[in-house]
């Protein structure tokens, strides 16, 4: 009986090993070349059932403005297991002001519209958006009252999110924008990652690796 079982067991083992080898061999990107591994993992959200892919951006960044078109396509084609998020970078107090804009729009429930309008105001209308009255004008065009705006702009909730963005900017070792952070563990900005297409390809592969490693 023992001899008869040897062949099926060996076949199963061979198939298992072959499957692992195929999975390993299809990965294209390398650590410290196409992406970097963070020392301590931390996600922005707590949606543990999905893999978080986070774009860290700055409204003042022209590259981030141009990246939006690529991100639109990424959101439409991403795998179901990907939870795509955005976070404003906070290097200093000027960046804090722009981060408040993002989280105020989020708090008001119209981030999808405001995100694009803020980019347009800065890069097409050449506004700096460092003055609260100028910032409110952008919100007012979308039907937000002054009272609604002021109740959110420096609220505890918004300030807490701004402070967390500042902490994660440091923890993720962000030096430039846009940067993609995958599951709080990797940044898709290695020296061999040159284009927007490269950045998204690396992000997708790292997300897939994280998903398959569960």
Helices and strands as residue ranges (DSSP letters): H 2-25, E 36-37, E 51-57, H 62-77, E 82-88, H 93-108, H 111-123, H 132-140, H 146-153, H 156-171, E 179-182, E 186-187, H 196-212
